[in-house]
Amino acid sequence: MHLTLPIQKSRYWRVFGLCFLLAAALFLPHCIADAFFGGGYFHYAGDFNDQQINFYQYANAFVKQGGTFSWATDLGSGFVNSYSFYLLGSPFFWLSLWVPSRLMPWMMVPLLCLKMALAGGGAYLWARRWVRNEDWTVVAACLYAFSGFTVYNIFFNHFLDVVALFPYMLASLDDTVLDGKRGTFPFWVALNLVNNYFFFAGQAVFLVIYFLCMLAGHMYKVGPRTFLKLAGETILGCAMGCVLILPAWLSLVKNPRTIDPFSGYGYLVYSYAQQYLAIFYSAFMVPDAPYFKDMFQEGILKHTSMTAYLPLVGIVGGIAFCRGRRNHPFSYILKVCIVCAFVPVLNSAFYALNSSYYARWYYMPVLVLCAATAYVLSRPHLAEHQVPRVILPKDFKNELLNDSKQLTEKQRYALREVIEREAIAWAVGIVSPDVSTFMLGLGNIQGGSVVSAILIGNLGAIIGSVVSTRLMLMQTKKIFGTEEYVEDSAFDPSEQSSGGVRKKQSLGMRILTAALDGGKSGVDDNYQK
């Protein structure tokens, strides 16, 4: 795989403008409604109305007047200590200083649009190296800019600063390791640290995971000299970014919320069973608004930013990618992040091992998920799963037909002709996303429920696959018995396109494979009838 940046002209500014206009279209109806009925400027709920707008307006005036101690904050507090987490290090706040403080409430929406545009632009710069298709890289950028995490955290506003800046740091890491560029990585490390030290703790953990997975997937090839240079740039960036965290440290170490470790089994399991259901739910469904109660009342969900949802596609693109590119670093990263999400102590590693539950690190695997989804969408064959079934004569012998992992692509194609010619019976079932797409179309045409149409279609595919597979087994058993045939799955055509190595599947995957085997052919037969 070529890891250099594509030679095509960058579409960064086109993506930036597209995301800005989409964000403006998202907010415009609400701004119009609030202008006539809500007091003149955009209102949301909770923290956005009570803290974010007021903080920006107050800090704007305070910085212009000068000073270090704020008597208007709590019962009196140092300005740096109180606002370094919210806005003091944010480049978006400093950009807004040209606006008079009295107009800051009207500036919140333009700033939000700018953050989403920068998020999309940064995601594009990082993803274009990996997606290798400019059109679908634009899609990946838009998915990230308007992911469930981004839309959910409009409520908190300053969280979007982190979402906007992080892709640039990740892209600069790739540039440093793969292209040998120097100087940009320390800058983005420093800017992300200055922007928000709380989120940067999680970013540091994710960068370690990203780096190790890239090494494991053989995308990064780092020698001792390169590693030392990268470590030096990392230290330099952290040193430059400590300008705010050092004065804030005195108040942080005295805050009991920063020292709240786990105890007992709390390191390994969550206290509430619904927490696991909520984590699973967050990847497939649109998140509820932060101020609403959801269906998981016993879990810790409110204000936790727990969502990894992508518009239209959810997590299915990531699942297809992990199946089609098992040895790709993105597959490793997504799997590691899933484990981290379900194990309390690993989840808390993104927050200095604090036991208070948050999922505010999800935007980082979401970025990888966006690129993986675009990669699959640009290569539809990866979303198909082919399951071969071969019955060979008892006395059949072939030296090559032993272990598919030891075969070259040329040998596999040669063996395919041998198997088709010599086998007593053979079949390849293909499970395609066309099943859901076809039933989705029927649901829209007939005006019925889209969800029920998809469920019925996939249920029919499962039932049809089970029945068709069982019928084939019954007929072959009648003819050949139960001991007279050899079943060999060494030939796996799907591996030719995926380039991965087919490994032994778990019990759950074997059950799922058996249920879906022949599903596409069953649906196609019913459709033709």
C-alpha positions as CSV (number, residue, x, y, z in Angstrom):
1,M,0.0,0.0,0.0
2,H,1.3,3.4,-1.0
3,L,1.4,5.6,2.1
4,T,2.5,8.9,0.5
5,L,-0.1,11.6,0.1
6,P,-2.2,11.4,-3.1
7,I,-0.8,13.5,-5.9
8,Q,-4.3,15.0,-6.7
9,K,-4.8,18.6,-5.8
10,S,-6.0,19.0,-2.3
11,R,-9.7,19.8,-1.8
12,Y,-9.2,21.2,1.7
13,W,-10.8,24.6,1.1
14,R,-13.7,23.0,-0.8
15,V,-14.3,20.7,2.2
16,F,-13.9,23.6,4.6
17,G,-16.5,25.6,2.7
18,L,-18.9,22.7,2.4
19,C,-18.8,21.9,6.1
20,F,-19.3,25.6,7.0
21,L,-22.3,25.9,4.7
22,L,-23.8,22.7,6.0
23,A,-23.3,23.8,9.6
24,A,-24.9,27.2,8.8
25,A,-27.9,25.4,7.2
26,L,-28.2,23.3,10.4
27,F,-28.3,26.3,12.6
28,L,-30.2,28.8,10.4
29,P,-33.8,27.7,11.1
30,H,-33.1,27.7,14.8
31,C,-31.5,31.2,14.7
32,I,-34.5,32.5,12.7
33,A,-36.9,31.0,15.3
34,D,-35.0,32.4,18.2
35,A,-34.7,35.8,16.6
36,F,-38.5,36.1,16.5
37,F,-39.5,34.1,19.6
38,G,-36.5,33.4,21.8
39,G,-34.8,36.7,22.6
40,G,-32.8,37.5,19.5
41,Y,-29.9,35.0,19.4
42,F,-29.5,31.2,19.3
43,H,-30.5,29.4,22.4
44,Y,-30.1,25.7,23.1
45,A,-30.4,24.3,26.6
46,G,-28.6,23.7,29.9
47,D,-24.9,24.5,29.9
48,F,-24.9,26.1,26.5
49,N,-27.3,28.8,27.7
50,D,-26.2,29.1,31.3
51,Q,-22.5,28.8,31.0
52,Q,-21.0,28.8,27.5
53,I,-22.6,32.0,26.3
54,N,-22.0,33.8,29.6
55,F,-18.4,32.6,29.8
56,Y,-17.5,33.8,26.4
57,Q,-19.1,37.2,27.0
58,Y,-17.6,37.7,30.5
59,A,-14.1,36.4,29.4
60,N,-14.1,38.7,26.4
61,A,-14.7,41.8,28.6
62,F,-12.3,40.6,31.3
63,V,-9.3,40.0,29.0
64,K,-9.8,43.5,27.4
65,Q,-9.9,45.1,30.8
66,G,-6.9,43.2,32.2
67,G,-6.4,41.5,35.5
68,T,-5.7,38.0,37.0
69,F,-8.4,37.6,39.7
70,S,-12.1,37.4,39.0
71,W,-14.5,38.3,41.8
72,A,-17.4,37.4,39.6
73,T,-16.5,33.7,39.3
74,D,-17.8,31.6,42.2
75,L,-16.8,33.4,45.4
76,G,-13.7,34.8,43.8
77,S,-11.2,32.8,41.8
78,G,-8.1,33.1,39.7
79,F,-9.1,33.8,36.1
80,V,-6.6,31.3,34.6
81,N,-7.6,28.5,37.1
82,S,-11.3,28.9,36.3
83,Y,-11.3,29.4,32.6
84,S,-8.3,27.5,31.2
85,F,-10.5,24.4,30.9
86,Y,-13.3,26.2,29.1
87,L,-11.9,28.8,26.8
88,L,-8.7,30.6,27.8
89,G,-6.5,28.4,25.6
90,S,-8.9,28.1,22.7
91,P,-7.8,29.8,19.5
92,F,-11.5,30.3,18.7
93,F,-11.9,32.4,21.9
94,W,-9.0,34.6,21.0
95,L,-10.3,35.0,17.5
96,S,-13.6,36.3,18.9
97,L,-11.9,39.2,20.8
98,W,-12.3,41.5,17.8
99,V,-16.1,41.4,18.6
100,P,-17.4,43.6,21.4
101,S,-18.4,41.6,24.5
102,R,-22.0,42.7,24.2
103,L,-22.3,41.0,20.8
104,M,-20.7,37.7,21.9
105,P,-24.1,35.9,22.2
106,W,-24.6,36.5,18.5
107,M,-21.1,35.1,17.7
108,M,-21.7,31.7,19.1
109,V,-23.2,30.2,16.0
110,P,-20.6,31.6,13.6
111,L,-17.9,30.1,15.9
112,L,-19.7,26.7,15.9
113,C,-19.8,26.8,12.1
114,L,-16.1,27.6,12.0
115,K,-15.3,24.7,14.4
116,M,-17.3,22.2,12.3
117,A,-15.6,23.5,9.1
118,L,-12.1,23.1,10.6
119,A,-13.1,19.7,11.9
120,G,-14.1,18.6,8.4
121,G,-11.0,20.1,6.9
122,G,-8.7,18.4,9.4
123,A,-10.4,15.1,8.9
124,Y,-9.9,15.4,5.2
125,L,-6.2,16.2,5.5
126,W,-5.7,13.1,7.7
127,A,-8.0,10.7,5.9
128,R,-6.9,11.3,2.3
129,R,-3.7,9.4,2.9
130,W,-5.6,6.3,3.9
131,V,-8.8,6.4,1.9
132,R,-7.0,7.0,-1.4
133,N,-10.1,8.3,-3.1
134,E,-10.7,12.1,-3.0
135,D,-14.5,11.9,-3.4
136,W,-14.9,9.4,-0.6
137,T,-12.3,11.3,1.6
138,V,-14.7,14.3,1.4
139,V,-17.5,12.0,2.6
140,A,-15.2,10.9,5.5
141,A,-14.6,14.5,6.4
142,C,-18.3,15.4,6.5
143,L,-19.1,12.3,8.6
144,Y,-16.6,13.4,11.2
145,A,-17.7,17.1,11.1
146,F,-21.3,16.1,11.7
147,S,-20.9,12.9,13.7
148,G,-23.2,12.1,16.6
149,F,-20.4,13.2,18.9
150,T,-20.1,16.6,17.3
151,V,-23.8,17.3,17.2
152,Y,-24.3,16.0,20.8
153,N,-21.6,18.3,22.2
154,I,-23.0,21.5,20.8
155,F,-24.5,21.5,24.2
156,F,-21.0,22.0,25.7
157,N,-19.6,24.2,22.9
158,H,-15.9,24.1,24.0
159,F,-15.7,20.4,23.4
160,L,-16.0,21.1,19.7
161,D,-12.7,23.0,19.9
162,V,-11.0,19.7,20.6
163,V,-13.0,17.9,17.9
164,A,-11.8,20.6,15.4
165,L,-8.1,20.5,16.3
166,F,-7.3,16.9,16.9
167,P,-7.3,15.7,13.3
168,Y,-4.5,18.1,12.5
169,M,-2.3,16.7,15.2
170,L,-3.0,13.1,13.9
171,A,-2.2,14.2,10.3
172,S,1.0,15.8,11.4
173,L,2.1,12.6,13.2
174,D,1.6,10.7,9.9
175,D,3.5,13.4,8.1
176,T,6.4,13.1,10.5
177,V,6.7,9.4,10.5
178,L,5.8,8.6,6.9
179,D,7.1,11.7,5.1
180,G,9.9,12.8,7.4
181,K,8.4,16.3,7.8
182,R,9.6,18.2,10.8
183,G,8.2,21.0,12.9
184,T,4.5,20.6,12.4
185,F,3.9,17.9,15.0
186,P,5.3,19.9,18.0
187,F,3.1,22.9,16.9
188,W,-0.1,20.8,16.9
189,V,0.8,19.0,20.1
190,A,1.3,22.4,21.8
191,L,-1.9,23.9,20.4
192,N,-4.0,20.9,21.5
193,L,-2.5,21.0,25.0
194,V,-3.0,24.7,25.3
195,N,-6.5,24.4,24.0
196,N,-7.6,21.9,26.7
197,Y,-5.4,20.0,29.0
198,F,-8.2,17.7,30.2
199,F,-8.8,16.4,26.7
200,F,-5.1,16.3,25.9
201,A,-4.6,13.6,28.6
202,G,-6.9,11.4,26.5
203,Q,-5.3,12.4,23.3
204,A,-1.9,11.3,24.6
205,V,-3.3,7.8,25.4
206,F,-4.9,7.6,22.0
207,L,-1.8,8.6,20.2
208,V,0.1,5.8,21.9
209,I,-2.6,3.3,20.8
210,Y,-2.5,4.7,17.3
211,F,1.3,4.6,17.1
212,L,1.5,1.0,18.4
213,C,-1.3,-0.2,16.1
214,M,0.5,1.4,13.1
215,L,3.6,-0.4,14.0
216,A,1.7,-3.7,14.4
217,G,0.1,-3.2,11.1
218,H,3.4,-2.5,9.4
219,M,2.3,1.0,8.3
220,Y,4.9,2.7,10.4
221,K,8.5,1.6,10.1
222,V,10.4,3.4,12.9
223,G,14.1,2.9,13.6
224,P,15.9,4.1,16.7
225,R,16.9,7.5,15.1
226,T,13.4,8.2,13.9
227,F,11.9,7.3,17.2
228,L,14.3,9.6,19.1
229,K,13.5,12.5,16.8
230,L,9.7,11.8,17.2
231,A,10.1,11.7,21.0
232,G,12.1,14.9,21.0
233,E,9.4,16.7,19.0
234,T,6.7,15.3,21.4
235,I,8.6,16.6,24.4
236,L,9.1,20.0,22.7
237,G,5.4,20.3,21.9
238,C,4.4,19.4,25.5
239,A,6.9,21.9,26.9
240,M,5.4,24.7,24.7
241,G,1.9,23.8,25.6
242,C,2.4,23.9,29.4
243,V,1.9,27.7,29.5
244,L,-1.6,27.2,30.9
245,I,-1.5,23.9,32.7
246,L,1.3,24.9,35.1
247,P,-0.6,27.8,36.7
248,A,-3.8,25.7,36.8
249,W,-2.0,22.8,38.4
250,L,-2.2,24.3,41.9
251,S,-6.0,24.4,41.9
252,L,-6.2,21.0,40.1
253,V,-4.3,19.0,42.7
254,K,-6.5,20.4,45.5
255,N,-9.7,19.5,43.7
256,P,-11.2,16.1,45.0
257,R,-12.7,15.4,41.6
258,T,-9.2,14.9,40.1
259,I,-8.4,12.1,42.6
260,D,-11.2,9.6,42.6
261,P,-9.7,6.1,42.0
262,F,-11.6,2.8,41.5
263,S,-12.0,0.2,44.2
264,G,-12.4,-3.6,44.0
265,Y,-14.2,-4.9,40.9
266,G,-14.9,-1.4,39.8
267,Y,-11.7,-1.6,37.8
268,L,-13.1,-4.3,35.6
269,V,-16.9,-4.1,35.5
270,Y,-19.4,-1.3,35.6
271,S,-21.8,-1.1,38.5
272,Y,-24.9,-1.1,36.3
273,A,-25.6,-3.7,33.6
274,Q,-27.4,-1.1,31.5
275,Q,-24.1,0.7,31.1
276,Y,-23.0,-2.0,28.6
277,L,-26.2,-1.8,26.7
278,A,-25.9,2.0,26.5
279,I,-22.3,1.7,25.1
280,F,-23.5,-0.8,22.5
281,Y,-26.5,1.4,21.7
282,S,-24.3,4.5,21.2
283,A,-22.6,3.1,18.1
284,F,-25.8,2.2,16.2
285,M,-28.4,4.8,17.1
286,V,-28.7,8.6,17.0
287,P,-27.8,10.0,20.5
288,D,-30.5,11.5,22.6
289,A,-30.1,15.2,23.6
290,P,-28.0,15.6,26.7
291,Y,-30.9,17.1,28.7
292,F,-33.4,14.3,27.9
293,K,-33.7,11.0,29.8
294,D,-33.1,8.0,27.7
295,M,-34.1,4.3,27.9
296,F,-31.1,3.3,30.1
297,Q,-32.1,4.9,33.3
298,E,-29.9,2.9,35.6
299,G,-26.6,3.6,33.7
300,I,-24.4,6.7,33.9
301,L,-25.2,8.4,30.7
302,K,-26.3,12.0,31.2
303,H,-23.8,14.6,30.0
304,T,-21.2,11.9,29.4
305,S,-21.0,12.5,25.6
306,M,-21.5,8.8,25.0
307,T,-22.0,8.5,21.2
308,A,-20.0,7.1,18.3
309,Y,-22.8,7.3,15.8
310,L,-22.1,8.4,12.2
311,P,-24.9,9.9,10.1
312,L,-26.7,7.4,7.8
313,V,-24.2,4.6,8.2
314,G,-23.7,4.1,12.0
315,I,-20.9,1.7,12.8
316,V,-21.6,-0.8,10.0
317,G,-18.9,0.6,7.8
318,G,-16.4,-0.1,10.6
319,I,-17.6,-3.6,11.0
320,A,-17.3,-4.3,7.3
321,F,-13.8,-2.8,7.3
322,C,-12.7,-5.0,10.2
323,R,-14.0,-8.0,8.4
324,G,-12.4,-7.1,5.1
325,R,-9.1,-5.7,6.3
326,R,-8.4,-7.7,9.4
327,N,-4.7,-6.9,9.6
328,H,-5.1,-3.1,8.9
329,P,-4.1,-0.8,11.7
330,F,-7.5,0.8,11.7
331,S,-9.0,-2.6,12.6
332,Y,-6.6,-2.9,15.5
333,I,-7.4,0.6,16.6
334,L,-11.2,0.2,16.5
335,K,-11.0,-3.2,18.3
336,V,-8.7,-1.8,21.1
337,C,-11.1,1.2,21.5
338,I,-14.0,-1.1,21.8
339,V,-12.3,-3.0,24.6
340,C,-11.4,0.3,26.3
341,A,-15.0,1.4,26.2
342,F,-16.3,-1.8,27.9
343,V,-13.6,-2.0,30.7
344,P,-13.9,0.8,33.3
345,V,-10.2,1.1,34.1
346,L,-9.3,1.3,30.4
347,N,-12.0,3.8,29.7
348,S,-10.7,5.9,32.6
349,A,-7.2,5.8,31.2
350,F,-8.3,8.7,29.0
351,Y,-9.0,10.7,32.1
352,A,-6.0,10.0,34.3
353,L,-7.6,6.9,35.8
354,N,-10.5,8.9,37.4
355,S,-13.5,6.7,38.3
356,S,-16.0,9.3,37.2
357,Y,-17.5,7.9,34.0
358,Y,-17.2,9.9,30.8
359,A,-17.1,9.0,27.1
360,R,-15.6,12.2,25.9
361,W,-12.7,10.5,24.1
362,Y,-15.0,8.8,21.5
363,Y,-14.3,11.5,18.9
364,M,-10.8,10.0,18.3
365,P,-12.0,6.5,17.3
366,V,-14.9,8.1,15.5
367,L,-12.3,9.8,13.2
368,V,-10.7,6.5,12.4
369,L,-14.2,5.0,12.0
370,C,-15.0,7.7,9.4
371,A,-12.0,6.9,7.3
372,A,-12.6,3.1,7.6
373,T,-16.3,3.7,6.5
374,A,-15.2,5.8,3.5
375,Y,-12.6,3.2,2.6
376,V,-15.3,0.5,2.5
377,L,-17.7,2.6,0.6
378,S,-15.1,3.3,-2.1
379,R,-14.5,-0.5,-2.3
380,P,-17.9,-2.2,-2.2
381,H,-16.5,-5.7,-2.5
382,L,-15.1,-5.5,1.0
383,A,-18.7,-5.4,2.4
384,E,-19.4,-8.8,0.9
385,H,-18.7,-11.9,2.8
386,Q,-18.2,-15.1,0.8
387,V,-18.5,-18.4,2.6
388,P,-17.3,-21.4,0.6
389,R,-18.6,-24.9,1.1
390,V,-16.8,-27.7,-0.7
391,I,-17.4,-31.5,-0.7
392,L,-14.5,-33.4,-2.2
393,P,-14.3,-37.2,-3.1
394,K,-12.8,-39.3,-0.3
395,D,-9.8,-40.3,-2.3
396,F,-9.1,-36.7,-3.6
397,K,-5.5,-35.6,-3.1
398,N,-3.8,-32.3,-3.9
399,E,-0.6,-31.2,-2.2
400,L,-1.5,-27.5,-2.5
401,L,-5.0,-27.9,-1.0
402,N,-3.9,-27.9,2.7
403,D,-3.7,-24.4,4.2
404,S,-5.0,-21.4,2.4
405,K,-2.7,-19.1,4.4
406,Q,0.3,-20.7,2.7
407,L,-1.0,-20.1,-0.8
408,T,-0.2,-17.3,-3.1
409,E,-2.9,-15.5,-5.0
410,K,-1.9,-17.3,-8.2
411,Q,-2.2,-20.7,-6.5
412,R,-5.6,-19.9,-5.2
413,Y,-6.9,-19.0,-8.6
414,A,-5.4,-22.3,-10.0
415,L,-7.0,-24.3,-7.2
416,R,-10.4,-22.7,-7.8
417,E,-10.5,-24.4,-11.3
418,V,-9.4,-27.7,-9.8
419,I,-12.1,-27.6,-7.1
420,E,-14.9,-26.6,-9.4
421,R,-13.9,-29.5,-11.7
422,E,-13.2,-32.3,-9.2
423,A,-15.6,-31.5,-6.3
424,I,-18.7,-33.5,-5.7
425,A,-20.5,-30.3,-4.6
426,W,-19.4,-26.8,-4.0
427,A,-21.1,-23.4,-3.3
428,V,-20.1,-19.9,-2.3
429,G,-22.7,-17.9,-0.4
430,I,-22.3,-14.1,-0.5
431,V,-23.9,-11.9,2.1
432,S,-24.1,-8.4,0.7
433,P,-25.4,-5.1,2.1
434,D,-27.7,-5.1,-0.9
435,V,-30.2,-7.0,1.3
436,S,-30.8,-4.1,3.6
437,T,-30.6,-1.6,0.7
438,F,-33.3,-3.5,-1.3
439,M,-35.6,-3.8,1.7
440,L,-35.0,-0.1,2.6
441,G,-36.2,0.8,-0.9
442,L,-39.3,-1.3,-0.5
443,G,-40.1,0.4,2.8
444,N,-39.8,3.8,1.2
445,I,-41.8,3.0,-2.0
446,Q,-44.7,1.4,-0.1
447,G,-44.7,4.0,2.6
448,G,-44.2,1.5,5.4
449,S,-41.8,1.5,8.3
450,V,-38.1,1.6,7.1
451,V,-36.9,-0.2,10.2
452,S,-39.4,-3.0,10.0
453,A,-38.6,-3.4,6.2
454,I,-34.9,-3.9,7.0
455,L,-35.6,-6.2,9.9
456,I,-38.0,-8.3,7.8
457,G,-35.5,-8.5,4.9
458,N,-32.6,-9.6,7.1
459,L,-34.8,-12.0,9.0
460,G,-36.0,-13.5,5.7
461,A,-32.3,-13.8,4.6
462,I,-31.4,-15.6,7.8
463,I,-34.3,-18.0,7.7
464,G,-33.7,-18.6,4.0
465,S,-30.0,-19.2,4.5
466,V,-30.5,-21.7,7.4
467,V,-33.1,-23.6,5.4
468,S,-31.1,-23.7,2.2
469,T,-28.0,-24.8,4.0
470,R,-29.7,-27.5,5.9
471,L,-31.4,-28.8,2.8
472,M,-28.1,-29.1,1.1
473,L,-26.6,-31.0,4.0
474,M,-29.6,-33.3,4.2
475,Q,-29.4,-34.3,0.6
476,T,-25.6,-34.8,0.6
477,K,-25.8,-36.9,3.8
478,K,-28.4,-39.2,2.1
479,I,-26.1,-39.8,-0.8
480,F,-22.6,-39.8,0.8
481,G,-23.4,-40.5,4.5
482,T,-21.9,-38.6,7.4
483,E,-18.4,-40.1,7.3
484,E,-17.7,-40.3,3.6
485,Y,-17.2,-36.7,2.7
486,V,-14.5,-34.2,3.3
487,E,-15.4,-30.5,4.0
488,D,-12.6,-28.2,3.2
489,S,-12.6,-24.4,3.6
490,A,-9.1,-23.8,2.6
491,F,-10.2,-21.9,-0.5
492,D,-11.6,-18.6,0.5
493,P,-12.1,-16.2,-2.5
494,S,-12.9,-13.3,-0.2
495,E,-9.3,-13.3,1.1
496,Q,-8.1,-12.4,-2.5
497,S,-9.8,-9.1,-2.3
498,S,-9.2,-8.4,1.4
499,G,-5.5,-9.3,1.3
500,G,-5.8,-10.5,4.9
501,V,-5.3,-13.9,6.5
502,R,-8.4,-16.0,7.4
503,K,-8.1,-16.9,11.0
504,K,-10.1,-19.4,13.1
505,Q,-13.4,-17.8,14.0
506,S,-14.9,-17.7,17.5
507,L,-18.1,-19.6,18.4
508,G,-20.2,-16.4,18.0
509,M,-18.8,-15.7,14.6
510,R,-19.3,-19.3,13.5
511,I,-22.9,-19.1,14.5
512,L,-23.4,-15.8,12.7
513,T,-21.6,-17.2,9.6
514,A,-23.8,-20.3,9.6
515,A,-27.0,-18.1,9.9
516,L,-26.0,-15.9,7.1
517,D,-24.6,-18.5,4.7
518,G,-26.7,-18.5,1.5
519,G,-28.6,-15.4,2.6
520,K,-28.1,-13.4,-0.6
521,S,-29.0,-16.3,-2.9
522,G,-32.2,-16.9,-0.9
523,V,-33.2,-13.2,-1.1
524,D,-32.3,-13.1,-4.8
525,D,-34.4,-16.2,-5.5
526,N,-37.4,-14.8,-3.7
527,Y,-37.1,-11.5,-5.5
528,Q,-36.9,-13.2,-8.9
529,K,-40.1,-15.1,-8.1
